[in-house]
Amino acid sequence: MLDRHTAPAINTDFKFSLIHPDVVKHHEIPIYYIGNHSPELVRIELIFNAGSIYQTQPLIASTTNDMLGEGTSKYTSAQLSEKLDYFGAYVTKDISHDHAAVSLFTVTRYLNQVLPLFREYLMDSIFPEHELQINLTNRKETLLHNLKKVEYVCRNGFAKLIYGEHPYGQSARPEDFENVTSDDLQAFYRHYYLSGPSVIMVAGNTSSEVRNQIESSLHDWLQPQTKSAAPPLLPYTPQQTEIEFQNAIQSAIRIGTPTISHTHPDYPILSLGNMILGGYFGSRLMKNIREEKGYTYGIGSGINSNQLSGTFLISTEAGTEYLYMLKDEVYKEIKRMLDEPVTADELNIVKNFISGNFLKSVDGFFAQSDRIKTLVLNQLPFNYYDNYLHIIKTATSQQIQACMQQYLPLNQLSEYVVKGVNS
């Protein structure tokens, strides 16, 4: 029988091993194979330098990515989807500021039948006008709905406050949907997709047969993508903005600043400090503002890492009557991180939480592929995660305090408040 009165011992002496991918170059494009011959499933992910940072007007990057496969010279959108469904395969698409990705999931026994359909997605999208108008209408309606939410307005306003007119600070407006044309998408598609991906990640079944099928299918298309220059970041000046939002009983607030990304050597220590402040359910912000004060259901902090910059932010929503009291408590907790070393007990809890969470995040070939992709896209060494976990494990309270003082000084924080007004 288990003794449920005694907690199990915490084991911090674990061995972590990231699968070492087999890397081949096909027409100078690196293909990373992560897996073995046993799984029935394979994921083929092509990553393009086609994020929103490269677009010359709003919505072009996201709409191009969203419209891939929505009609080719051979098939309509419905026909292409039906054919993929027949083989139990599907395609996912993703877009960020820096990259776009297209991924095929399929069982290996149908790979030969599915790969030609995947080529249709990648090489022969024609962006039919009818499908485009449906896409734009639906997304515009979604935007109009989101613009009625204080959290959404606060998120976009904060990004603009931090990054100004740089693509990292841009967000779509309803009128932008009227300016998107099929010709715009075709031009972006030709330049950033048909030129080929920057990297390919294959996870799951990576047998020699699967490799040969993939490389043969893409042989006549693959060529190294020439990366366009991203626009430089604009100078940052801390700002505080508050706007009123009519007919809302909730308010939203974001506090933060540009900071380092995970390519910086200080990032592990900063991420540890962030976790203590507001990075998990047992954080200081949650304990104080949710559990003790009851001002909000949830509050958190995080570091968003892009290629040109990181962004530290604290975000929450609360009833308007609690807004200013909540804000005072947020700054008190930030100041406490700057003025007082973290206690040994609190530090050990967070170190164990980070280590355990990391082990969960590398469970399986797909998860490992995602981790390796981060290394590849950011040109980080393969032993990065080993070093990261070692730094976390050996970090001291004094290191955390000094790091927070350097990268999160109070006079560099910006604040964006959307105040609900129920008139």
C-alpha positions in Angstrom: 0.0 0.0 0.0 1.2 3.5 -0.8 1.7 5.8 2.2 -0.3 8.8 1.0 0.6 10.8 4.0 4.2 11.2 2.8 5.1 12.9 -0.4 7.4 11.0 -2.7 11.0 12.1 -2.8 11.9 14.6 -5.4 14.5 13.3 -7.9 16.6 16.0 -9.4 19.4 13.7 -10.7 17.9 12.9 -14.0 19.6 12.3 -17.3 18.3 14.2 -20.3 19.2 13.1 -23.9 18.0 15.0 -26.9 17.9 12.7 -30.0 20.7 13.6 -32.3 19.2 14.1 -35.7 20.5 12.7 -38.9 21.2 15.7 -41.1 21.5 15.5 -44.9 21.6 18.4 -47.4 19.4 18.1 -50.4 20.2 20.8 -52.9 21.8 22.7 -50.0 18.6 22.6 -48.0 19.2 20.8 -44.6 16.8 18.0 -43.8 16.7 16.9 -40.2 15.5 13.3 -39.6 14.4 12.6 -36.0 13.0 9.1 -35.3 13.5 5.6 -36.5 11.9 2.9 -38.6 9.2 1.7 -36.2 6.5 4.4 -36.0 3.6 4.2 -38.4 3.3 7.9 -38.6 5.6 10.6 -40.1 5.5 14.4 -40.0 7.2 16.3 -42.7 7.5 20.0 -41.8 8.8 22.6 -44.3 9.8 26.0 -42.7 10.0 29.1 -44.9 11.4 32.6 -44.2 7.9 33.9 -44.9 6.7 35.4 -41.6 4.8 38.7 -41.3 8.1 40.5 -40.8 8.6 40.2 -44.6 5.2 41.5 -45.8 4.9 45.0 -47.3 1.2 45.4 -46.2 -0.9 43.9 -43.5 -2.4 40.4 -43.8 -0.3 39.3 -46.9 1.9 36.8 -45.0 -0.9 35.2 -42.9 -3.4 35.1 -45.8 -0.9 33.5 -48.2 -0.1 30.8 -45.6 -3.8 30.3 -44.8 -4.7 30.0 -48.5 -2.1 27.3 -49.4 -3.9 24.3 -50.8 -7.2 26.2 -51.2 -7.3 25.4 -54.9 -4.6 24.3 -57.4 -4.6 24.0 -61.2 -5.7 20.4 -60.8 -8.0 20.3 -57.7 -10.4 22.5 -55.9 -10.0 23.0 -52.2 -12.7 20.4 -51.5 -11.2 17.8 -53.8 -7.7 18.2 -52.4 -9.0 17.9 -48.8 -11.1 14.8 -49.8 -8.2 13.1 -51.3 -6.0 13.7 -48.2 -8.8 12.5 -45.9 -9.2 9.3 -47.9 -5.6 8.3 -46.9 -6.0 9.6 -43.3 -3.5 12.4 -44.0 -3.8 16.1 -43.2 -1.8 19.3 -43.6 -1.4 22.0 -41.0 -0.1 25.5 -41.6 1.4 28.0 -39.2 2.6 31.6 -39.3 4.6 33.7 -36.9 6.5 37.0 -37.2 9.6 35.3 -38.4 8.6 32.1 -40.1 5.9 30.2 -41.9 5.5 26.4 -41.8 3.6 23.7 -43.7 3.4 20.2 -42.2 2.1 17.0 -43.6 1.0 14.2 -41.2 0.5 10.8 -42.8 0.8 7.0 -42.2 3.9 5.7 -44.0 2.1 3.0 -46.0 0.3 5.7 -48.0 3.2 8.1 -48.3 3.7 7.5 -52.0 0.0 8.4 -52.7 0.0 11.4 -50.3 3.3 13.1 -51.3 2.0 14.2 -54.8 -0.9 15.8 -53.1 1.4 17.6 -50.7 3.3 18.9 -53.7 0.1 20.5 -54.9 -0.1 22.4 -51.6 3.4 23.6 -51.9 4.0 24.2 -55.6 0.7 24.8 -57.3 -1.5 27.0 -55.1 -3.4 29.4 -57.3 -5.4 31.4 -54.7 -8.8 31.3 -56.4 -10.7 34.6 -56.0 -13.9 32.9 -54.7 -11.9 31.1 -51.9 -10.0 34.2 -51.1 -13.1 36.3 -50.6 -14.6 33.6 -48.3 -11.3 33.5 -46.3 -11.2 37.3 -46.0 -14.9 37.6 -45.0 -14.6 35.0 -42.3 -11.4 36.4 -40.9 -12.7 40.0 -40.9 -15.8 38.8 -39.0 -13.5 37.1 -36.5 -11.5 40.3 -36.1 -14.6 42.5 -35.6 -15.7 40.1 -32.9 -12.3 40.1 -31.2 -12.2 43.9 -31.3 -15.1 43.8 -28.8 -12.8 42.1 -26.2 -10.7 44.1 -23.9 -7.9 41.5 -23.8 -7.6 41.5 -27.6 -7.5 45.3 -27.8 -4.9 45.4 -25.0 -2.7 42.8 -26.6 -2.5 44.7 -29.9 -2.1 48.1 -28.2 0.7 46.8 -26.1 2.6 45.4 -29.1 2.2 48.8 -30.9 3.4 50.5 -27.7 6.6 48.4 -27.6 7.5 48.1 -31.3 5.7 51.0 -33.0 5.4 50.7 -36.8 7.8 47.8 -36.9 6.1 44.5 -38.1 6.4 43.2 -34.5 4.0 45.9 -33.5 1.5 45.8 -36.3 -2.0 44.3 -36.2 -4.7 44.0 -38.8 -7.5 46.5 -39.0 -10.9 45.8 -40.6 -10.2 48.0 -43.5 -7.0 46.1 -44.3 -9.1 43.2 -45.6 -10.3 45.3 -48.5 -6.8 45.8 -49.8 -5.7 42.1 -50.1 -5.8 40.8 -53.7 -4.9 37.4 -55.3 -2.1 39.1 -57.1 -0.6 40.2 -53.8 -0.7 36.6 -52.5 0.8 35.2 -55.8 3.7 37.6 -55.6 4.4 36.8 -51.9 4.0 33.0 -52.7 6.4 33.1 -55.6 9.1 35.0 -53.7 8.9 33.3 -50.3 7.4 29.8 -50.9 8.3 28.8 -54.5 11.9 29.7 -53.9 12.0 26.7 -51.5 12.1 26.2 -47.7 15.0 27.2 -45.4 14.9 23.9 -43.6 12.9 20.6 -43.5 12.1 18.6 -40.3 11.0 15.0 -40.6 9.9 13.2 -37.4 8.5 9.8 -36.7 9.3 7.1 -39.3 12.6 8.0 -40.8 13.5 4.7 -42.5 15.6 4.8 -45.6 12.4 4.1 -47.7 10.7 7.1 -46.2 13.7 9.3 -46.8 14.0 8.2 -50.4 10.3 8.9 -51.0 10.5 12.4 -49.5 13.6 13.4 -51.3 12.5 12.0 -54.7 9.1 13.7 -54.4 10.7 17.1 -53.8 13.8 16.6 -55.9 12.8 18.8 -58.8 11.7 21.7 -56.6 14.0 22.1 -53.7 16.5 24.9 -53.8 18.0 27.0 -51.0 15.8 30.0 -50.1 17.5 33.4 -50.2 16.6 35.1 -46.9 15.3 38.6 -47.3 16.6 41.2 -44.9 14.2 41.9 -42.0 13.5 45.5 -41.1 15.5 46.8 -38.2 13.9 47.4 -34.8 12.9 51.0 -34.0 14.3 52.8 -30.9 12.3 52.0 -27.8 11.0 54.6 -25.3 8.9 53.4 -22.3 5.3 54.7 -22.4 2.1 54.4 -20.3 -1.2 54.4 -22.1 -4.8 54.0 -20.8 -7.9 54.0 -23.0 -11.5 53.6 -22.1 -13.6 50.7 -23.5 -17.3 51.3 -23.5 -19.9 48.8 -22.3 -17.4 46.5 -20.5 -17.1 45.5 -16.9 -13.7 44.0 -17.3 -10.4 45.8 -17.8 -7.2 44.4 -19.3 -3.6 45.4 -18.6 -0.2 44.6 -20.0 3.1 45.7 -18.5 6.5 44.9 -20.1 9.5 45.8 -22.1 11.7 44.6 -25.0 14.3 42.2 -23.6 16.8 39.5 -24.6 15.7 36.4 -26.5 16.8 32.8 -25.9 19.9 33.3 -28.1 21.4 35.4 -25.3 23.6 33.7 -22.7 21.6 35.4 -19.8 18.3 34.0 -21.0 18.2 30.9 -18.8 18.6 33.0 -15.6 16.1 35.6 -16.8 13.6 32.8 -17.6 14.1 31.4 -14.1 13.3 34.8 -12.6 10.3 35.1 -14.9 9.0 31.8 -13.7 9.2 32.8 -10.1 7.5 36.1 -10.7 4.6 34.9 -12.9 5.5 32.0 -15.1 3.4 29.2 -13.5 0.4 28.7 -11.3 2.4 28.8 -8.1 4.1 32.1 -9.0 4.3 35.2 -6.8 1.8 37.1 -9.0 -0.7 34.3 -8.8 -0.3 33.8 -5.0 -0.6 37.5 -4.2 -3.2 38.8 -6.8 -5.4 35.8 -7.3 -5.2 33.7 -4.1 -4.7 36.4 -1.5 -6.3 39.5 -2.9 -8.9 37.9 -5.3 -8.5 40.6 -7.9 -8.4 38.3 -10.9 -8.9 34.7 -11.9 -5.5 34.5 -13.5 -2.3 36.6 -14.1 1.0 35.6 -15.6 4.3 36.8 -17.0 6.3 35.5 -19.9 9.1 36.1 -22.4 8.1 35.9 -26.0 11.3 35.2 -28.1 11.5 36.4 -31.7 14.5 36.5 -33.9 15.2 40.2 -33.5 14.1 40.7 -29.9 12.5 39.2 -26.9 9.5 40.7 -25.1 8.9 40.4 -21.4 5.2 41.0 -20.4 2.8 40.6 -17.6 -0.9 40.3 -18.6 -4.2 40.0 -16.8 -7.9 40.9 -16.9 -9.9 42.0 -13.9 -13.0 43.8 -12.9 -12.6 47.6 -13.4 -13.1 48.2 -9.7 -9.9 46.2 -8.9 -7.8 47.7 -11.7 -5.6 50.2 -9.9 -5.2 48.1 -6.8 -4.1 45.2 -9.0 -1.7 47.4 -10.8 -0.1 48.5 -7.6 0.4 44.9 -6.5 2.0 44.0 -9.8 4.7 46.7 -9.4 5.2 45.7 -5.8 6.0 42.1 -6.9 8.4 43.4 -9.6 10.1 45.6 -7.1 10.4 42.7 -4.6 12.2 40.7 -7.3 14.6 43.6 -7.8 15.2 44.3 -4.1 15.2 41.0 -2.4 17.0 37.7 -3.2 14.7 34.7 -3.7 14.5 32.3 -0.8 16.2 28.9 -1.1 12.9 27.0 -0.7 11.1 29.0 -3.4 14.1 28.7 -5.8 14.2 24.9 -5.4 10.5 24.5 -6.1 10.8 26.5 -9.3 14.0 24.7 -10.4 12.2 21.3 -10.0 9.1 22.6 -11.8 11.2 23.8 -14.8 13.1 20.6 -15.0 10.0 18.4 -14.8 8.2 20.5 -17.4 11.1 20.3 -19.7 11.2 16.5 -19.6 7.5 16.4 -20.4 8.1 18.8 -23.4 10.6 16.4 -25.1 8.5 13.2 -24.9 8.2 11.7 -28.3 9.7 12.3 -31.8 7.4 15.2 -32.7 8.2 17.0 -29.4 11.9 16.5 -29.9 11.7 17.7 -33.5 10.1 20.9 -32.2 13.0 21.5 -29.8 15.6 20.8 -32.5 13.8 23.2 -34.8 14.2 26.0 -32.3 17.9 25.3 -32.2 18.2 25.2 -36.0 16.2 28.4 -36.6 18.1 30.3 -34.0 21.5 28.9 -34.8 22.0 27.5 -31.3 24.4 24.7 -30.5 23.1 21.2 -30.1 24.1 21.1 -26.4 22.0 24.3 -25.7 19.4 22.5 -23.6 22.0 20.6 -21.6 23.6 23.9 -20.8 20.3 25.5 -20.1 19.3 22.9 -17.6 22.7 23.0 -16.0 22.4 26.8 -15.6 18.9 26.4 -14.1 20.1 23.8 -11.7 23.1 25.7 -10.4 21.6 29.3 -10.5 21.8 31.3 -7.2 19.4 33.8 -5.8 22.0 36.5 -6.3 22.3 35.7 -10.0 18.5 36.0 -10.5 18.3 39.3 -8.6 21.1 40.8 -10.7 19.6 39.6 -13.9 16.2 41.0 -13.1 17.8 44.3 -12.1 19.6 44.4 -15.5 16.8 43.4 -17.8 13.6 44.5 -16.0 14.3 47.9 -14.4 11.1 49.7 -13.4 12.0 52.8 -15.5 12.0 50.7 -18.7 8.6 49.2 -18.3 5.7 50.2 -20.6 2.1 49.8 -19.6 -1.0 49.5 -21.7 -4.4 49.6 -20.0 -7.8 49.0 -21.5 -10.3 50.3 -18.9 -13.8 48.9 -19.1 -16.5 51.5 -18.7 -20.0 50.2 -18.1 -22.0 53.4 -18.9 
